[in-house]
Amino acid sequence: MKRDLISVHDLTRADLERYLTLAAHLDALSQAEKAKLLTGRVLGVLFYEPSTRTRLSFEAAICRLGGNPIGFAEATNASVAKGESLRDTARTVERYADAIVIRHPREGAARVVAEATRVPVINAGDGTNQHPSQTLLDLYTLQKFFGQLDGLKIALVGDLKYSRTVHSLVQALALYAGVDFTLVSPQTLRLPGHVREIGPVSRCAFRELETLQDALQTADVVYMTRVQKERFPDLLEYEKVKDAYCLNRAALEGARPQLKIMHPLPRVTEINADVDATPHAGYFEQVYNGLVMRQAILLDLLQVTP
């Protein structure tokens, strides 16, 4: 039976722990020890939306494991520009590839591809819905920073309405004990009710703030997000909230030593570059962990043991 990675909803805590353990194992191996694990394997990379870290890290992951990526970085470079259906594109690519990773603006697109094909499918983001590989690398980053995930205090800041990264992360952390969520967002960008009502999330406690400074005093992690212009149907509404939260070095003065700032990137104005040199900056560590975790995902779905 083939394996897919479509939604955090499909994963148990045991599944999450399996990925975290595998990533840690790969992290400890040398490049020479990993270089032939997926020799001859091909990854179909279908990106209908822009991406830097997710696309490049999946491509780097397959290359560093000995395989090769094929695909496209924007839909205008593929037959979708001629009117080809998503299913037909997927059925074509599965003839060339051993697995498919897809990013698409439509919610549910990755599951459509998974149901239409016989090779493992990885959801690299479907609209405002899910981004499970980002969640797994975020969990791995948190585990490396704090040694455990139970009992963490995490402040989620910015665009909580449209951020598929936030939605997936909340649903995953809800599987751990005693995680404390603080939600910091403008009224118009609050975490949707449907995210809070699913499974274990419905049993979690949330507190809502509109001031970032208050969250800095109590959180172990401040997870910043970009206000996503491309998700707004009304650009006037975007202009009202685009600079709602701007974290700089001065705001971190007096912060607890263990505080970490995370961000799925890209950033715009929400984290000033002067934060980069502080011990609190954790977002470029996330970038590296994305490579390791996506190697773990490929090995797991292709059922290859390192």
C-alpha positions as CSV (number, residue, x, y, z in Angstrom):
1,M,0.0,0.0,0.0
2,K,1.4,3.4,-1.0
3,R,2.1,6.2,1.5
4,D,1.1,9.8,1.0
5,L,1.7,13.0,3.1
6,I,-1.4,15.1,2.5
7,S,-2.6,16.5,5.8
8,V,-1.6,16.6,9.4
9,H,-5.1,15.2,10.1
10,D,-3.9,11.9,8.7
11,L,-1.0,11.6,11.2
12,T,-1.0,10.3,14.7
13,R,1.5,11.3,17.4
14,A,3.3,8.0,16.7
15,D,3.6,9.1,13.0
16,L,5.1,12.5,14.0
17,E,7.6,10.8,16.4
18,R,8.6,8.4,13.6
19,Y,9.4,11.4,11.3
20,L,11.3,13.2,14.1
21,T,13.4,10.2,14.9
22,L,14.2,9.5,11.3
23,A,15.2,13.2,10.7
24,A,17.5,13.1,13.8
25,H,19.1,9.9,12.5
26,L,19.7,11.5,9.0
27,D,21.0,14.7,10.7
28,A,23.7,12.6,12.3
29,L,24.9,10.9,9.1
30,S,27.5,12.2,6.8
31,Q,26.7,13.2,3.3
32,A,28.7,10.2,2.0
33,E,26.4,7.9,4.1
34,K,23.3,9.4,2.5
35,A,24.4,10.0,-1.0
36,K,23.2,6.7,-2.5
37,L,20.0,6.0,-0.5
38,L,17.7,7.0,-3.4
39,T,20.0,6.4,-6.4
40,G,18.0,6.2,-9.6
41,R,14.8,7.5,-8.0
42,V,13.0,10.5,-9.6
43,L,10.8,13.1,-7.8
44,G,8.1,14.9,-9.7
45,V,8.1,18.5,-8.5
46,L,4.8,20.3,-9.5
47,F,4.6,23.8,-8.2
48,Y,1.6,25.8,-9.4
49,E,2.5,28.6,-6.9
50,P,5.8,30.4,-6.2
51,S,8.2,28.9,-3.7
52,T,11.8,29.2,-2.7
53,R,12.5,27.1,0.4
54,T,9.9,24.3,-0.1
55,R,10.7,23.6,-3.7
56,L,14.4,24.0,-3.5
57,S,14.7,21.9,-0.3
58,F,12.7,19.0,-1.9
59,E,14.9,19.2,-4.9
60,A,18.1,19.4,-2.8
61,A,16.8,16.5,-0.6
62,I,16.3,14.1,-3.6
63,C,19.7,15.2,-5.1
64,R,21.6,14.7,-1.9
65,L,20.1,11.2,-1.5
66,G,21.3,10.3,-5.0
67,G,18.1,10.8,-7.0
68,N,16.9,13.5,-9.4
69,P,14.0,16.0,-9.6
70,I,11.9,16.8,-12.6
71,G,9.0,19.2,-13.0
72,F,8.1,22.8,-13.2
73,A,8.2,25.9,-10.9
74,E,5.2,27.7,-12.3
75,A,2.1,26.5,-14.2
76,T,2.8,28.7,-17.2
77,N,5.7,26.4,-18.0
78,A,3.5,23.2,-18.2
79,S,0.6,22.0,-20.3
80,V,-1.8,23.3,-17.7
81,A,-1.3,26.6,-19.6
82,K,-3.0,24.8,-22.5
83,G,-5.9,23.7,-20.4
84,E,-4.7,20.3,-19.2
85,S,-6.5,19.0,-16.0
86,L,-4.7,18.5,-12.7
87,R,-5.5,14.8,-12.9
88,D,-4.0,14.4,-16.4
89,T,-0.9,16.2,-15.4
90,A,-0.5,14.0,-12.3
91,R,-1.2,10.8,-14.3
92,T,1.5,11.8,-16.8
93,V,4.1,12.7,-14.2
94,E,3.6,9.4,-12.3
95,R,4.8,7.6,-15.5
96,Y,8.2,9.4,-15.1
97,A,8.6,9.7,-11.3
98,D,8.7,7.5,-8.2
99,A,7.0,10.2,-6.1
100,I,5.2,13.6,-6.6
101,V,5.4,16.7,-4.5
102,I,2.8,19.3,-5.4
103,R,1.9,22.9,-4.4
104,H,-1.4,24.3,-5.7
105,P,-3.6,27.3,-4.9
106,R,-6.7,25.1,-4.6
107,E,-7.6,23.5,-1.3
108,G,-7.8,19.7,-1.7
109,A,-5.7,19.6,-4.8
110,A,-3.0,17.4,-3.3
111,R,-5.6,14.8,-2.2
112,V,-7.0,14.8,-5.7
113,V,-3.6,14.0,-7.1
114,A,-3.0,11.3,-4.4
115,E,-6.3,9.6,-5.3
116,A,-5.5,9.7,-9.0
117,T,-2.0,8.3,-8.9
118,R,-0.2,5.2,-7.7
119,V,3.0,6.8,-6.5
120,P,3.5,8.6,-3.1
121,V,2.2,12.2,-3.1
122,I,3.4,15.0,-0.8
123,N,1.3,18.1,-0.2
124,A,3.6,21.1,-0.4
125,G,0.8,23.5,0.3
126,D,-2.8,23.6,-1.0
127,G,-4.4,27.0,-0.8
128,T,-5.0,28.1,2.8
129,N,-5.5,24.5,3.9
130,Q,-2.4,22.4,4.8
131,H,1.4,22.4,4.7
132,P,2.4,19.2,6.5
133,S,6.1,19.0,5.5
134,Q,6.5,22.6,6.9
135,T,4.9,21.4,10.1
136,L,7.2,18.4,10.4
137,L,10.3,20.6,10.0
138,D,8.9,23.1,12.5
139,L,8.4,20.3,15.0
140,Y,11.9,19.0,14.4
141,T,13.2,22.6,14.9
142,L,11.3,22.9,18.2
143,Q,12.6,19.6,19.4
144,K,16.2,20.6,18.6
145,F,15.7,23.9,20.5
146,F,13.9,22.6,23.5
147,G,14.4,18.9,23.7
148,Q,10.7,18.1,23.8
149,L,7.4,19.3,22.4
150,D,5.1,18.7,25.5
151,G,4.4,21.8,27.5
152,L,5.7,24.4,25.1
153,K,4.3,27.9,25.2
154,I,4.0,29.1,21.6
155,A,2.7,32.5,20.4
156,L,1.4,32.5,16.8
157,V,1.6,36.0,15.3
158,G,0.2,37.7,12.2
159,D,-1.9,36.1,9.6
160,L,-3.6,33.2,11.4
161,K,-6.6,33.2,9.0
162,Y,-4.9,32.4,5.7
163,S,-1.7,30.7,6.9
164,R,-1.8,27.0,6.1
165,T,1.5,26.7,8.0
166,V,-0.2,27.9,11.2
167,H,-3.3,25.7,10.6
168,S,-1.1,22.6,10.2
169,L,1.2,23.4,13.2
170,V,-1.7,24.0,15.6
171,Q,-3.2,20.7,14.6
172,A,0.1,18.8,15.1
173,L,1.0,20.4,18.4
174,A,-2.5,19.6,19.7
175,L,-1.3,16.0,19.8
176,Y,1.2,16.9,22.6
177,A,0.4,17.4,26.2
178,G,0.1,20.9,27.8
179,V,1.0,23.0,24.8
180,D,-0.1,26.6,25.5
181,F,-1.2,28.7,22.5
182,T,-1.3,32.5,22.4
183,L,-2.8,34.0,19.3
184,V,-1.7,37.4,18.2
185,S,-3.5,38.9,15.2
186,P,-5.7,41.7,14.0
187,Q,-9.4,41.0,14.3
188,T,-9.7,40.3,10.6
189,L,-6.9,37.7,10.6
190,R,-7.9,35.5,13.6
191,L,-7.5,31.7,13.6
192,P,-10.6,30.3,11.9
193,G,-13.2,28.5,14.0
194,H,-13.0,25.4,11.7
195,V,-9.3,24.9,12.6
196,R,-10.0,25.1,16.3
197,E,-12.9,22.6,16.2
198,I,-11.0,19.7,14.5
199,G,-10.0,16.7,16.6
200,P,-7.5,17.3,19.5
201,V,-7.4,21.0,18.7
202,S,-10.9,21.4,20.1
203,R,-9.6,20.4,23.6
204,C,-6.8,23.0,23.5
205,A,-6.8,26.3,25.4
206,F,-6.1,29.5,23.5
207,R,-5.8,33.1,24.6
208,E,-6.0,35.9,22.1
209,L,-3.9,39.1,22.2
210,E,-3.5,42.0,19.8
211,T,-0.2,43.2,21.3
212,L,3.0,41.4,20.3
213,Q,5.0,42.8,23.3
214,D,2.7,41.0,25.8
215,A,3.3,37.6,24.0
216,L,7.1,38.1,24.2
217,Q,7.0,38.1,28.0
218,T,5.6,34.6,28.4
219,A,6.3,32.5,25.2
220,D,9.0,30.0,24.6
221,V,8.5,30.5,20.9
222,V,7.2,33.4,18.9
223,Y,6.1,32.1,15.5
224,M,5.8,35.0,13.1
225,T,4.0,34.9,9.8
226,R,3.8,37.1,6.8
227,V,0.5,38.8,6.0
228,Q,-0.2,37.2,2.6
229,K,-1.2,39.7,0.0
230,E,-2.0,37.0,-2.5
231,R,-4.8,35.6,-0.2
232,F,-6.7,38.8,0.2
233,P,-9.8,39.3,-2.1
234,D,-9.7,43.0,-1.1
235,L,-6.4,44.8,-1.4
236,L,-7.7,47.6,0.8
237,E,-8.1,45.2,3.6
238,Y,-4.5,44.0,3.1
239,E,-3.2,47.5,3.3
240,K,-4.9,48.0,6.6
241,V,-3.1,45.1,8.3
242,K,0.1,44.4,6.3
243,D,2.3,46.1,8.9
244,A,0.3,45.1,12.0
245,Y,3.3,43.4,13.7
246,C,7.0,44.4,13.2
247,L,9.5,42.6,15.5
248,N,12.9,44.3,15.9
249,R,15.9,43.9,18.2
250,A,14.8,46.6,20.6
251,A,11.6,44.7,21.2
252,L,13.6,41.7,22.3
253,E,15.6,43.6,25.0
254,G,15.0,41.9,28.3
255,A,13.5,38.8,26.6
256,R,14.1,35.4,28.3
257,P,17.3,33.8,27.1
258,Q,15.5,30.7,25.8
259,L,13.0,32.6,23.7
260,K,13.2,31.6,20.0
261,I,11.7,33.4,17.0
262,M,10.5,31.3,14.2
263,H,9.1,32.1,10.8
264,P,8.3,29.9,7.7
265,L,9.6,32.6,5.4
266,P,9.6,34.6,3.3
267,R,9.5,37.6,5.6
268,V,8.6,41.1,4.5
269,T,8.4,43.7,7.3
270,E,7.4,41.5,10.2
271,I,10.9,40.7,11.3
272,N,13.6,43.3,11.0
273,A,17.0,42.2,9.8
274,D,18.6,43.4,13.1
275,V,17.0,40.3,14.8
276,D,19.1,38.0,12.7
277,A,22.2,38.4,14.8
278,T,20.4,37.8,18.2
279,P,20.5,34.4,19.9
280,H,16.7,34.4,19.6
281,A,16.6,34.1,15.8
282,G,15.6,30.5,14.8
283,Y,14.2,30.9,11.3
284,F,17.4,30.1,9.3
285,E,17.8,27.0,11.5
286,Q,14.3,26.1,10.2
287,V,15.6,26.4,6.6
288,Y,18.3,23.8,7.2
289,N,15.9,21.5,9.1
290,G,13.6,21.7,6.1
291,L,16.3,19.9,4.0
292,V,16.8,17.2,6.6
293,M,13.1,16.6,7.3
294,R,12.2,16.5,3.6
295,Q,14.9,13.8,3.2
296,A,13.2,11.9,6.0
297,I,9.8,12.3,4.3
298,L,11.1,11.0,0.9
299,L,12.8,8.0,2.5
300,D,9.7,7.2,4.6
301,L,7.2,7.4,1.7
302,L,9.5,5.4,-0.6
303,Q,10.0,2.9,2.2
304,V,13.8,3.1,2.2
305,T,15.6,2.5,5.4
306,P,18.8,4.5,5.9
